[in-house]
Amino acid sequence: MSTTSLNAELFRELSYIADNENSMRKLLKYVKKLVSQQQEEERQATPVVAEDTEEYRPLTKAELIADLNEMCEEVKLIRAGKLKGQTWEDFKHELHR
């Protein structure tokens, strides 16, 4: 069943009890409980960073220069036809690892 169909059915059912304040209060209490449970499940499902993960440290000037030199060499080799460049798809896949 699609979301649109579910929404339509939900609102149709709500219209039957809309005039009954007691039923609406019970429904509101249940919906709040359901939302709270869902938020708790999402919170528990959130991956926790392992304690043995290295702490972020910015690159040193020497490391940055070495990386830039390596990139320049790769560009020269690609332009000379001695090295195949990375495709956009491969690059995106690498970013999402």
N, CA, C and O atoms as CSV, one atom per row, in Angstrom:
chain,resi,resn,atom,element,x,y,z
A,1,MET,N,N,0.851,-1.167,0.000
A,1,MET,CA,C,0.000,0.000,0.000
A,1,MET,C,C,0.901,1.235,0.000
A,1,MET,O,O,1.872,1.298,0.753
A,2,SER,N,N,0.582,2.199,-0.832
A,2,SER,CA,C,1.429,3.387,-0.944
A,2,SER,C,C,1.195,4.340,0.225
A,2,SER,O,O,0.205,4.237,0.948
A,3,THR,N,N,2.120,5.255,0.384
A,3,THR,CA,C,2.012,6.244,1.462
A,3,THR,C,C,0.754,7.081,1.296
A,3,THR,O,O,0.073,7.393,2.274
A,4,THR,N,N,0.448,7.444,0.055
A,4,THR,CA,C,-0.746,8.249,-0.214
A,4,THR,C,C,-2.000,7.494,0.205
A,4,THR,O,O,-2.895,8.069,0.824
A,5,SER,N,N,-2.066,6.215,-0.129
A,5,SER,CA,C,-3.228,5.393,0.243
A,5,SER,C,C,-3.334,5.261,1.757
A,5,SER,O,O,-4.421,5.346,2.328
A,6,LEU,N,N,-2.188,5.052,2.396
A,6,LEU,CA,C,-2.190,4.938,3.856
A,6,LEU,C,C,-2.658,6.232,4.513
A,6,LEU,O,O,-3.429,6.206,5.473
A,7,ASN,N,N,-2.186,7.365,3.990
A,7,ASN,CA,C,-2.611,8.663,4.534
A,7,ASN,C,C,-4.114,8.843,4.375
A,7,ASN,O,O,-4.795,9.271,5.307
A,8,ALA,N,N,-4.630,8.516,3.193
A,8,ALA,CA,C,-6.062,8.669,2.935
A,8,ALA,C,C,-6.873,7.793,3.882
A,8,ALA,O,O,-7.871,8.243,4.446
A,9,GLU,N,N,-6.451,6.548,4.057
A,9,GLU,CA,C,-7.171,5.642,4.951
A,9,GLU,C,C,-7.098,6.117,6.399
A,9,GLU,O,O,-8.087,6.051,7.130
A,10,LEU,N,N,-5.927,6.596,6.811
A,10,LEU,CA,C,-5.767,7.101,8.174
A,10,LEU,C,C,-6.715,8.267,8.434
A,10,LEU,O,O,-7.400,8.289,9.457
A,11,PHE,N,N,-6.762,9.234,7.520
A,11,PHE,CA,C,-7.626,10.397,7.719
A,11,PHE,C,C,-9.106,10.019,7.639
A,11,PHE,O,O,-9.934,10.622,8.322
A,12,ARG,N,N,-9.442,9.040,6.821
A,12,ARG,CA,C,-10.821,8.564,6.744
A,12,ARG,C,C,-11.229,7.968,8.102
A,12,ARG,O,O,-12.310,8.257,8.613
A,13,GLU,N,N,-10.358,7.142,8.671
A,13,GLU,CA,C,-10.651,6.537,9.972
A,13,GLU,C,C,-10.712,7.598,11.071
A,13,GLU,O,O,-11.542,7.512,11.976
A,14,LEU,N,N,-9.833,8.596,10.991
A,14,LEU,CA,C,-9.849,9.675,11.984
A,14,LEU,C,C,-11.162,10.450,11.943
A,14,LEU,O,O,-11.655,10.908,12.974
A,15,SER,N,N,-11.716,10.592,10.755
A,15,SER,CA,C,-12.964,11.352,10.632
A,15,SER,C,C,-14.099,10.689,11.409
A,15,SER,O,O,-15.028,11.373,11.837
A,16,TYR,N,N,-14.043,9.368,11.599
A,16,TYR,CA,C,-15.097,8.658,12.326
A,16,TYR,C,C,-15.067,8.959,13.821
A,16,TYR,O,O,-16.103,8.895,14.482
A,17,ILE,N,N,-13.899,9.284,14.360
A,17,ILE,CA,C,-13.800,9.537,15.805
A,17,ILE,C,C,-13.517,11.004,16.126
A,17,ILE,O,O,-13.307,11.352,17.288
A,18,ALA,N,N,-13.510,11.853,15.122
A,18,ALA,CA,C,-13.127,13.258,15.313
A,18,ALA,C,C,-14.016,13.984,16.315
A,18,ALA,O,O,-13.561,14.926,16.963
A,19,ASP,N,N,-15.275,13.567,16.457
A,19,ASP,CA,C,-16.193,14.248,17.371
A,19,ASP,C,C,-16.123,13.702,18.795
A,19,ASP,O,O,-16.748,14.257,19.700
A,20,ASN,N,N,-15.384,12.641,19.000
A,20,ASN,CA,C,-15.304,12.014,20.317
A,20,ASN,C,C,-13.981,12.409,20.972
A,20,ASN,O,O,-12.920,11.890,20.624
A,21,GLU,N,N,-14.065,13.333,21.920
A,21,GLU,CA,C,-12.859,13.870,22.551
A,21,GLU,C,C,-12.058,12.791,23.271
A,21,GLU,O,O,-10.828,12.796,23.211
A,22,ASN,N,N,-12.725,11.878,23.940
A,22,ASN,CA,C,-12.040,10.820,24.673
A,22,ASN,C,C,-11.233,9.938,23.710
A,22,ASN,O,O,-10.080,9.607,23.990
A,23,SER,N,N,-11.829,9.563,22.594
A,23,SER,CA,C,-11.129,8.732,21.603
A,23,SER,C,C,-9.943,9.474,21.005
A,23,SER,O,O,-8.885,8.888,20.773
A,24,MET,N,N,-10.126,10.766,20.757
A,24,MET,CA,C,-9.038,11.561,20.182
A,24,MET,C,C,-7.874,11.668,21.173
A,24,MET,O,O,-6.714,11.612,20.765
A,25,ARG,N,N,-8.168,11.820,22.462
A,25,ARG,CA,C,-7.109,11.874,23.471
A,25,ARG,C,C,-6.334,10.556,23.525
A,25,ARG,O,O,-5.105,10.554,23.603
A,26,LYS,N,N,-7.066,9.428,23.482
A,26,LYS,CA,C,-6.416,8.117,23.486
A,26,LYS,C,C,-5.524,7.953,22.257
A,26,LYS,O,O,-4.399,7.461,22.345
A,27,LEU,N,N,-6.051,8.373,21.118
A,27,LEU,CA,C,-5.289,8.254,19.876
A,27,LEU,C,C,-4.034,9.121,19.926
A,27,LEU,O,O,-2.958,8.678,19.525
A,28,LEU,N,N,-4.166,10.342,20.411
A,28,LEU,CA,C,-3.017,11.238,20.520
A,28,LEU,C,C,-1.959,10.648,21.451
A,28,LEU,O,O,-0.766,10.706,21.153
A,29,LYS,N,N,-2.392,10.084,22.572
A,29,LYS,CA,C,-1.460,9.458,23.509
A,29,LYS,C,C,-0.729,8.301,22.831
A,29,LYS,O,O,0.482,8.149,22.992
A,30,TYR,N,N,-1.465,7.485,22.072
A,30,TYR,CA,C,-0.860,6.346,21.385
A,30,TYR,C,C,0.137,6.806,20.319
A,30,TYR,O,O,1.225,6.244,20.199
A,31,VAL,N,N,-0.236,7.825,19.550
A,31,VAL,CA,C,0.649,8.325,18.488
A,31,VAL,C,C,1.932,8.882,19.097
A,31,VAL,O,O,3.018,8.646,18.567
A,32,LYS,N,N,1.822,9.610,20.191
A,32,LYS,CA,C,3.022,10.134,20.852
A,32,LYS,C,C,3.918,9.002,21.338
A,32,LYS,O,O,5.142,9.083,21.233
A,33,LYS,N,N,3.302,7.939,21.875
A,33,LYS,CA,C,4.069,6.781,22.328
A,33,LYS,C,C,4.765,6.115,21.143
A,33,LYS,O,O,5.928,5.727,21.243
A,34,LEU,N,N,4.060,5.984,20.028
A,34,LEU,CA,C,4.620,5.374,18.825
A,34,LEU,C,C,5.800,6.186,18.296
A,34,LEU,O,O,6.823,5.616,17.916
A,35,VAL,N,N,5.665,7.506,18.268
A,35,VAL,CA,C,6.749,8.382,17.815
A,35,VAL,C,C,7.954,8.247,18.738
A,35,VAL,O,O,9.093,8.180,18.277
A,36,SER,N,N,7.700,8.207,20.029
A,36,SER,CA,C,8.786,8.060,20.998
A,36,SER,C,C,9.533,6.744,20.790
A,36,SER,O,O,10.763,6.712,20.836
A,37,GLN,N,N,8.791,5.658,20.560
A,37,GLN,CA,C,9.417,4.354,20.315
A,37,GLN,C,C,10.266,4.382,19.048
A,37,GLN,O,O,11.374,3.845,19.016
A,38,GLN,N,N,9.734,5.011,18.010
A,38,GLN,CA,C,10.469,5.082,16.746
A,38,GLN,C,C,11.758,5.883,16.916
A,38,GLN,O,O,12.806,5.490,16.403
A,39,GLN,N,N,11.687,6.992,17.625
A,39,GLN,CA,C,12.880,7.802,17.857
A,39,GLN,C,C,13.917,7.026,18.662
A,39,GLN,O,O,15.116,7.137,18.403
A,40,GLU,N,N,13.463,6.243,19.633
A,40,GLU,CA,C,14.379,5.440,20.443
A,40,GLU,C,C,15.047,4.370,19.586
A,40,GLU,O,O,16.246,4.128,19.721
A,41,GLU,N,N,14.276,3.722,18.700
A,41,GLU,CA,C,14.842,2.711,17.805
A,41,GLU,C,C,15.890,3.329,16.881
A,41,GLU,O,O,16.946,2.740,16.652
A,42,GLU,N,N,15.593,4.517,16.351
A,42,GLU,CA,C,16.542,5.196,15.469
A,42,GLU,C,C,17.808,5.576,16.229
A,42,GLU,O,O,18.915,5.465,15.703
A,43,ARG,N,N,17.635,6.024,17.471
A,43,ARG,CA,C,18.785,6.406,18.287
A,43,ARG,C,C,19.667,5.187,18.554
A,43,ARG,O,O,20.893,5.282,18.500
A,44,GLN,N,N,19.049,4.054,18.840
A,44,GLN,CA,C,19.810,2.838,19.114
A,44,GLN,C,C,20.460,2.289,17.856
A,44,GLN,O,O,21.509,1.648,17.930
A,45,ALA,N,N,19.849,2.531,16.697
A,45,ALA,CA,C,20.395,2.018,15.441
A,45,ALA,C,C,21.545,2.874,14.924
A,45,ALA,O,O,22.281,2.446,14.034
A,46,THR,N,N,21.708,4.072,15.467
A,46,THR,CA,C,22.780,4.957,15.025
A,46,THR,C,C,24.118,4.344,15.404
A,46,THR,O,O,24.363,4.047,16.573
A,47,PRO,N,N,24.986,4.157,14.410
A,47,PRO,CA,C,26.275,3.542,14.723
A,47,PRO,C,C,27.107,4.432,15.649
A,47,PRO,O,O,27.153,5.652,15.493
A,48,VAL,N,N,27.740,3.807,16.582
A,48,VAL,CA,C,28.603,4.508,17.531
A,48,VAL,C,C,30.040,4.362,17.048
A,48,VAL,O,O,30.457,3.281,16.632
A,49,VAL,N,N,30.783,5.440,17.104
A,49,VAL,CA,C,32.176,5.411,16.677
A,49,VAL,C,C,32.969,4.566,17.664
A,49,VAL,O,O,32.852,4.730,18.879
A,50,ALA,N,N,33.757,3.681,17.136
A,50,ALA,CA,C,34.561,2.805,17.984
A,50,ALA,C,C,35.575,3.621,18.771
A,50,ALA,O,O,36.075,4.641,18.298
A,51,GLU,N,N,35.863,3.162,19.960
A,51,GLU,CA,C,36.795,3.884,20.817
A,51,GLU,C,C,38.220,3.854,20.290
A,51,GLU,O,O,39.009,4.753,20.579
A,52,ASP,N,N,38.556,2.820,19.513
A,52,ASP,CA,C,39.924,2.718,19.018
A,52,ASP,C,C,40.143,3.485,17.712
A,52,ASP,O,O,41.216,3.395,17.115
A,53,THR,N,N,39.135,4.236,17.265
A,53,THR,CA,C,39.272,5.036,16.060
A,53,THR,C,C,40.232,6.187,16.325
A,53,THR,O,O,40.191,6.828,17.375
A,54,GLU,N,N,41.093,6.431,15.350
A,54,GLU,CA,C,42.058,7.523,15.523
A,54,GLU,C,C,41.346,8.864,15.552
A,54,GLU,O,O,40.368,9.078,14.836
A,55,GLU,N,N,41.834,9.744,16.370
A,55,GLU,CA,C,41.289,11.081,16.449
A,55,GLU,C,C,41.758,11.876,15.231
A,55,GLU,O,O,42.874,11.690,14.746
A,56,TYR,N,N,40.880,12.770,14.742
A,56,TYR,CA,C,41.228,13.580,13.581
A,56,TYR,C,C,42.426,14.456,13.896
A,56,TYR,O,O,42.535,15.034,14.977
A,57,ARG,N,N,43.331,14.539,12.914
A,57,ARG,CA,C,44.457,15.453,13.032
A,57,ARG,C,C,44.675,16.053,11.645
A,57,ARG,O,O,44.749,15.319,10.659
A,58,PRO,N,N,44.777,17.369,11.562
A,58,PRO,CA,C,44.999,17.994,10.259
A,58,PRO,C,C,46.354,17.591,9.677
A,58,PRO,O,O,47.290,17.262,10.405
A,59,LEU,N,N,46.430,17.626,8.348
A,59,LEU,CA,C,47.694,17.307,7.680
A,59,LEU,C,C,48.744,18.364,8.005
A,59,LEU,O,O,48.430,19.542,8.179
A,60,THR,N,N,49.968,17.928,8.079
A,60,THR,CA,C,51.059,18.887,8.254
A,60,THR,C,C,51.327,19.531,6.902
A,60,THR,O,O,50.852,19.052,5.872
A,61,LYS,N,N,52.077,20.600,6.910
A,61,LYS,CA,C,52.423,21.286,5.671
A,61,LYS,C,C,53.173,20.339,4.736
A,61,LYS,O,O,52.908,20.323,3.534
A,62,ALA,N,N,54.095,19.559,5.267
A,62,ALA,CA,C,54.878,18.621,4.457
A,62,ALA,C,C,53.981,17.546,3.834
A,62,ALA,O,O,54.157,17.189,2.669
A,63,GLU,N,N,53.009,17.025,4.618
A,63,GLU,CA,C,52.093,16.014,4.088
A,63,GLU,C,C,51.224,16.590,2.978
A,63,GLU,O,O,50.987,15.937,1.962
A,64,LEU,N,N,50.756,17.804,3.177
A,64,LEU,CA,C,49.924,18.467,2.177
A,64,LEU,C,C,50.702,18.692,0.887
A,64,LEU,O,O,50.185,18.432,-0.200
A,65,ILE,N,N,51.922,19.167,0.993
A,65,ILE,CA,C,52.758,19.397,-0.193
A,65,ILE,C,C,53.046,18.077,-0.904
A,65,ILE,O,O,53.024,18.022,-2.134
A,66,ALA,N,N,53.312,17.023,-0.153
A,66,ALA,CA,C,53.569,15.707,-0.755
A,66,ALA,C,C,52.336,15.212,-1.509
A,66,ALA,O,O,52.458,14.669,-2.607
A,67,ASP,N,N,51.148,15.396,-0.924
A,67,ASP,CA,C,49.910,14.993,-1.599
A,67,ASP,C,C,49.695,15.795,-2.882
A,67,ASP,O,O,49.311,15.236,-3.909
A,68,LEU,N,N,49.940,17.096,-2.823
A,68,LEU,CA,C,49.784,17.942,-4.012
A,68,LEU,C,C,50.772,17.542,-5.105
A,68,LEU,O,O,50.410,17.489,-6.280
A,69,ASN,N,N,52.017,17.259,-4.722
A,69,ASN,CA,C,53.018,16.819,-5.703
A,69,ASN,C,C,52.591,15.510,-6.363
A,69,ASN,O,O,52.739,15.341,-7.573
A,70,GLU,N,N,52.064,14.593,-5.567
A,70,GLU,CA,C,51.602,13.309,-6.103
A,70,GLU,C,C,50.450,13.522,-7.090
A,70,GLU,O,O,50.401,12.886,-8.143
A,71,MET,N,N,49.530,14.417,-6.742
A,71,MET,CA,C,48.414,14.706,-7.648
A,71,MET,C,C,48.907,15.318,-8.952
A,71,MET,O,O,48.429,14.956,-10.027
A,72,CYS,N,N,49.857,16.242,-8.865
A,72,CYS,CA,C,50.403,16.872,-10.072
A,72,CYS,C,C,51.078,15.837,-10.970
A,72,CYS,O,O,50.933,15.884,-12.191
A,73,GLU,N,N,51.808,14.909,-10.370
A,73,GLU,CA,C,52.460,13.846,-11.147
A,73,GLU,C,C,51.419,12.976,-11.847
A,73,GLU,O,O,51.592,12.606,-13.008
A,74,GLU,N,N,50.338,12.651,-11.138
A,74,GLU,CA,C,49.280,11.847,-11.740
A,74,GLU,C,C,48.644,12.579,-12.912
A,74,GLU,O,O,48.370,11.971,-13.947
A,75,VAL,N,N,48.404,13.878,-12.762
A,75,VAL,CA,C,47.821,14.668,-13.847
A,75,VAL,C,C,48.745,14.665,-15.057
A,75,VAL,O,O,48.282,14.509,-16.186
A,76,LYS,N,N,50.044,14.835,-14.837
A,76,LYS,CA,C,51.009,14.811,-15.943
A,76,LYS,C,C,50.972,13.471,-16.664
A,76,LYS,O,O,50.977,13.431,-17.894
A,77,LEU,N,N,50.933,12.371,-15.913
A,77,LEU,CA,C,50.898,11.035,-16.513
A,77,LEU,C,C,49.595,10.794,-17.278
A,77,LEU,O,O,49.602,10.166,-18.337
A,78,ILE,N,N,48.499,11.284,-16.751
A,78,ILE,CA,C,47.215,11.134,-17.445
A,78,ILE,C,C,47.233,11.913,-18.749
A,78,ILE,O,O,46.804,11.402,-19.784
A,79,ARG,N,N,47.727,13.150,-18.707
A,79,ARG,CA,C,47.800,13.969,-19.928
A,79,ARG,C,C,48.731,13.359,-20.960
A,79,ARG,O,O,48.499,13.490,-22.162
A,80,ALA,N,N,49.787,12.688,-20.499
A,80,ALA,CA,C,50.739,12.055,-21.416
A,80,ALA,C,C,50.207,10.712,-21.922
A,80,ALA,O,O,50.823,10.090,-22.787
A,81,GLY,N,N,49.068,10.262,-21.388
A,81,GLY,CA,C,48.489,8.995,-21.810
A,81,GLY,C,C,49.141,7.783,-21.184
A,81,GLY,O,O,48.908,6.660,-21.631
A,82,LYS,N,N,49.946,7.980,-20.169
A,82,LYS,CA,C,50.640,6.868,-19.515
A,82,LYS,C,C,49.848,6.303,-18.327
A,82,LYS,O,O,50.205,5.264,-17.771
A,83,LEU,N,N,48.793,6.985,-17.957
A,83,LEU,CA,C,47.986,6.555,-16.822
A,83,LEU,C,C,46.531,6.854,-17.146
A,83,LEU,O,O,46.213,7.907,-17.698
A,84,LYS,N,N,45.650,5.921,-16.801
A,84,LYS,CA,C,44.225,6.118,-17.055
A,84,LYS,C,C,43.618,6.868,-15.873
A,84,LYS,O,O,43.852,6.507,-14.719
A,85,GLY,N,N,42.848,7.900,-16.156
A,85,GLY,CA,C,42.206,8.672,-15.099
A,85,GLY,C,C,41.038,7.926,-14.488
A,85,GLY,O,O,40.510,6.987,-15.084
A,86,GLN,N,N,40.643,8.336,-13.323
A,86,GLN,CA,C,39.538,7.713,-12.607
A,86,GLN,C,C,38.218,8.249,-13.151
A,86,GLN,O,O,38.091,9.450,-13.390
A,87,THR,N,N,37.232,7.368,-13.350
A,87,THR,CA,C,35.923,7.813,-13.830
A,87,THR,C,C,35.164,8.485,-12.696
A,87,THR,O,O,35.479,8.303,-11.520
A,88,TRP,N,N,34.164,9.260,-13.072
A,88,TRP,CA,C,33.340,9.944,-12.087
A,88,TRP,C,C,32.648,8.924,-11.180
A,88,TRP,O,O,32.571,9.127,-9.968
A,89,GLU,N,N,32.147,7.832,-11.755
A,89,GLU,CA,C,31.473,6.797,-10.973
A,89,GLU,C,C,32.420,6.174,-9.939
A,89,GLU,O,O,32.040,5.960,-8.788
A,90,ASP,N,N,33.648,5.888,-10.361
A,90,ASP,CA,C,34.628,5.321,-9.426
A,90,ASP,C,C,34.935,6.309,-8.299
A,90,ASP,O,O,35.075,5.925,-7.138
A,91,PHE,N,N,35.035,7.577,-8.664
A,91,PHE,CA,C,35.328,8.618,-7.678
A,91,PHE,C,C,34.195,8.717,-6.650
A,91,PHE,O,O,34.450,8.782,-5.447
A,92,LYS,N,N,32.933,8.728,-7.131
A,92,LYS,CA,C,31.790,8.799,-6.217
A,92,LYS,C,C,31.759,7.579,-5.303
A,92,LYS,O,O,31.500,7.692,-4.105
A,93,HIS,N,N,32.027,6.408,-5.888
A,93,HIS,CA,C,32.024,5.172,-5.094
A,93,HIS,C,C,33.101,5.237,-4.000
A,93,HIS,O,O,32.879,4.795,-2.873
A,94,GLU,N,N,34.236,5.777,-4.340
A,94,GLU,CA,C,35.337,5.893,-3.379
A,94,GLU,C,C,34.966,6.836,-2.229
A,94,GLU,O,O,35.336,6.596,-1.080
A,95,LEU,N,N,34.234,7.907,-2.546
A,95,LEU,CA,C,33.830,8.861,-1.513
A,95,LEU,C,C,32.849,8.252,-0.518
A,95,LEU,O,O,32.843,8.620,0.657
A,96,HIS,N,N,32.024,7.327,-0.981
A,96,HIS,CA,C,30.981,6.757,-0.123
A,96,HIS,C,C,31.445,5.547,0.668
A,96,HIS,O,O,30.637,4.940,1.371
A,97,ARG,N,N,32.699,5.178,0.581
A,97,ARG,CA,C,33.209,4.047,1.372
A,97,ARG,C,C,33.398,4.433,2.792
A,97,ARG,O,O,33.820,3.610,3.605
